Amino acid sequence: MTLALAALERLQTIPDLTVQTGALLGNHTRFRLGGACQALVSTTSEAAYLAALGVLTGSEVTWTTIGGGTNLIVSDAGYPGLVLQYNAKTITVDDAGVRVDAGADLNDLVDFANAHGLAGMEAMAGIPGWVGAAIYGNAGAYGQSIAERIEWVRFADGAEVRQFGRAECEFRYRESIFKRNKGWQILSAGLRLEVGEAGVLQAKSASIRATRDAKFPPTMQCAGSIFKNLLLRELSPAVAAQVPANVIREGKIPAGWFLEEVGAKGLAVGAMRVADYHANLVYNTGGGTAADLVALLSELKRRVFDRFGLEIEEEVQFLS
Ligand SMILES: Cc1cc2nc3c(=O)[nH]c(=O)nc-3n(C[C@H](O)[C@H](O)[C@H](O)COP(=O)(O)OP(=O)(O)OC[C@H]3O[C@@H](n4cnc5c(N)ncnc54)[C@H](O)[C@@H]3O)c2cc1C
């Protein structure tokens, strides 16, 4: 019996754990790309999730985690191991603040905070995906990011369940300590929000969602912005001098500016295409492959490097 089969047999004995063998990951990614994994293992029970981690941690079995699959590239060959998905979705509030499970939809959290007159999340309306991954990648938009609101994050590090305060999470632009420690599993988080007016917060979120829906239609098979924006302070003076002042926002230069300069708009490999109206948006026009997507991203990176000597970095995550 292979190690994975032995592990699967043990996982199948854990109550409240769903084990779906041969799950097609293309059904779990917004790009609609990706072959099968050995099994998709999911649960809304923290006890069951920790029990599954207990089986896998320290074993030779290959495993990884996904959330809502909105920021993922999975290879056409699929994933040669087990894929975990923690689906717990509870959101509560008391005097200590808001508590949220990692599997809650980020948009449900925004709506919850807005409805309770709690300010600080409203500009994140419309960012797809789940809270765990939002913390992992420090998701944000329109001047807000989840890092600013985090009080604590509870996670499993393989040996034990621990809790970090915000500073220990080492958040930076689209970065956190969780991104650098791939096996760590975010379970829940506490957020500290400010007093606001529900109607005002809801109106702001509605307006942002309308703007975002025009840019990223809800049915578009994509990952949002595909490359990270660039921090002005990290650019060489020679490159920074070429960037018009009106392009710089909050110390960042959109990767789209560099991409547009190298003629990215409309570029395609197979069915994977750069949007005509947004040089940092790559989407699957239908029937695309991960191989085409990777080839297109390589071409975009090559062009920016050849012209600016700059290595742009994917915001999207490769399932590994
Ligand atoms: C149309 C569109 C617009 C977008 N706009 C924005 C935007 O404005 N701002 C922004 O920041 N992002 C944006 N994104 C990217 C995406 O929404 C975020 O990165 C989101 O946080 C991903 O959530 P997910 O649950 O889909 O994660 P997934 O894509 O499933 O996973 C992403 C990563 O998180 C890890 N992960 C998932 N759950 C856990 C967990 N519990 N513990 C540890 N690691 C975990 C996975 O291993 C993976 O590496 C956009 C995406 C789309 C499709």
The ligand as an SDF file (V2000), in Angstrom:
LIG
                    3D

 53 58  0  0  0  0  0  0  0  0999 V2000
  -11.4850   38.9250   -9.7860 C   0  0  0  0  0  0  0  0  0  0  0  0
  -10.4470   38.9130   -8.7190 C   0  0  0  0  0  0  0  0  0  0  0  0
  -10.0930   40.0850   -8.0830 C   0  0  0  0  0  0  0  0  0  0  0  0
   -9.1450   40.0820   -7.0600 C   0  0  0  0  0  0  0  0  0  0  0  0
   -8.8270   41.2650   -6.4300 N   0  0  0  0  0  0  0  0  0  0  0  0
   -7.9610   41.2600   -5.4020 C   0  0  0  0  0  0  0  0  0  0  0  0
   -7.6710   42.4940   -4.6970 C   0  0  0  0  0  0  0  0  0  0  0  0
   -8.2100   43.5460   -4.9950 O   0  0  0  0  0  0  0  0  0  0  0  0
   -6.7970   42.4240   -3.6610 N   0  0  0  0  0  0  0  0  0  0  0  0
   -6.2040   41.2500   -3.2740 C   0  0  0  0  0  0  0  0  0  0  0  0
   -5.4280   41.2670   -2.3010 O   0  0  0  0  0  0  0  0  0  0  0  0
   -6.4470   40.0900   -3.9290 N   0  0  0  0  0  0  0  0  0  0  0  0
   -7.3060   40.0680   -4.9800 C   0  0  0  0  0  0  0  0  0  0  0  0
   -7.5570   38.9020   -5.6530 N   0  0  0  0  0  0  0  0  0  0  0  0
   -6.8370   37.6890   -5.3040 C   0  0  0  0  0  0  0  0  0  0  0  0
   -7.6060   36.7850   -4.3020 C   0  0  0  0  0  0  0  0  0  0  0  0
   -8.9210   37.1850   -4.1960 O   0  0  0  0  0  0  0  0  0  0  0  0
   -6.9610   36.8450   -2.9320 C   0  0  0  0  0  0  0  0  0  0  0  0
   -5.6250   36.4620   -3.0080 O   0  0  0  0  0  0  0  0  0  0  0  0
   -7.6810   35.9180   -1.9390 C   0  0  0  0  0  0  0  0  0  0  0  0
   -7.2350   36.2180   -0.6270 O   0  0  0  0  0  0  0  0  0  0  0  0
   -7.4760   34.4330   -2.2330 C   0  0  0  0  0  0  0  0  0  0  0  0
   -8.3830   33.6980   -1.4250 O   0  0  0  0  0  0  0  0  0  0  0  0
   -8.7330   32.1760   -1.7330 P   0  0  0  0  0  0  0  0  0  0  0  0
   -9.5070   31.6640   -0.5710 O   0  0  0  0  0  0  0  0  0  0  0  0
   -9.3820   32.0470   -3.0600 O   0  0  0  0  0  0  0  0  0  0  0  0
   -7.2940   31.5160   -1.7240 O   0  0  0  0  0  0  0  0  0  0  0  0
   -6.6730   30.3860   -2.6780 P   0  0  0  0  0  0  0  0  0  0  0  0
   -6.5030   30.9540   -4.0390 O   0  0  0  0  0  0  0  0  0  0  0  0
   -7.4390   29.1310   -2.5640 O   0  0  0  0  0  0  0  0  0  0  0  0
   -5.2540   30.1740   -2.0040 O   0  0  0  0  0  0  0  0  0  0  0  0
   -4.2730   31.1900   -2.0080 C   0  0  0  0  0  0  0  0  0  0  0  0
   -3.1350   30.7640   -1.0980 C   0  0  0  0  0  0  0  0  0  0  0  0
   -3.5800   30.7810    0.2620 O   0  0  0  0  0  0  0  0  0  0  0  0
   -3.1660   29.5930    0.9280 C   0  0  0  0  0  0  0  0  0  0  0  0
   -4.1880   29.3010    1.9540 N   0  0  0  0  0  0  0  0  0  0  0  0
   -5.5190   29.1960    1.7520 C   0  0  0  0  0  0  0  0  0  0  0  0
   -6.1550   28.9800    2.9250 N   0  0  0  0  0  0  0  0  0  0  0  0
   -5.1910   28.9070    3.8800 C   0  0  0  0  0  0  0  0  0  0  0  0
   -5.2090   28.6820    5.2960 C   0  0  0  0  0  0  0  0  0  0  0  0
   -6.3510   28.4780    5.9720 N   0  0  0  0  0  0  0  0  0  0  0  0
   -4.0280   28.6770    5.9670 N   0  0  0  0  0  0  0  0  0  0  0  0
   -2.8600   28.8810    5.3080 C   0  0  0  0  0  0  0  0  0  0  0  0
   -2.7860   29.1000    3.9700 N   0  0  0  0  0  0  0  0  0  0  0  0
   -3.9260   29.1230    3.2680 C   0  0  0  0  0  0  0  0  0  0  0  0
   -3.1150   28.5380   -0.1720 C   0  0  0  0  0  0  0  0  0  0  0  0
   -2.2200   27.4870    0.1640 O   0  0  0  0  0  0  0  0  0  0  0  0
   -2.6140   29.3530   -1.3590 C   0  0  0  0  0  0  0  0  0  0  0  0
   -1.2050   29.3930   -1.4040 O   0  0  0  0  0  0  0  0  0  0  0  0
   -8.5160   38.8750   -6.6760 C   0  0  0  0  0  0  0  0  0  0  0  0
   -8.8870   37.6740   -7.3180 C   0  0  0  0  0  0  0  0  0  0  0  0
   -9.8460   37.6920   -8.3250 C   0  0  0  0  0  0  0  0  0  0  0  0
  -10.2370   36.4210   -8.9890 C   0  0  0  0  0  0  0  0  0  0  0  0
  1  2  1  0
  2  3  1  0
  2 52  2  0
  3  4  2  0
  4  5  1  0
  4 50  1  0
  5  6  2  0
  6  7  1  0
  6 13  1  0
  7  8  2  0
  7  9  1  0
  9 10  1  0
 10 11  2  0
 10 12  1  0
 12 13  2  0
 13 14  1  0
 14 15  1  0
 14 50  1  0
 15 16  1  0
 16 17  1  0
 16 18  1  0
 18 19  1  0
 18 20  1  0
 20 21  1  0
 20 22  1  0
 22 23  1  0
 23 24  1  0
 24 25  2  0
 24 26  1  0
 24 27  1  0
 27 28  1  0
 28 29  2  0
 28 30  1  0
 28 31  1  0
 31 32  1  0
 32 33  1  0
 33 34  1  0
 33 48  1  0
 34 35  1  0
 35 36  1  0
 35 46  1  0
 36 37  1  0
 36 45  1  0
 37 38  2  0
 38 39  1  0
 39 40  1  0
 39 45  2  0
 40 41  1  0
 40 42  2  0
 42 43  1  0
 43 44  2  0
 44 45  1  0
 46 47  1  0
 46 48  1  0
 48 49  1  0
 50 51  2  0
 51 52  1  0
 52 53  1  0
M  END
$$$$
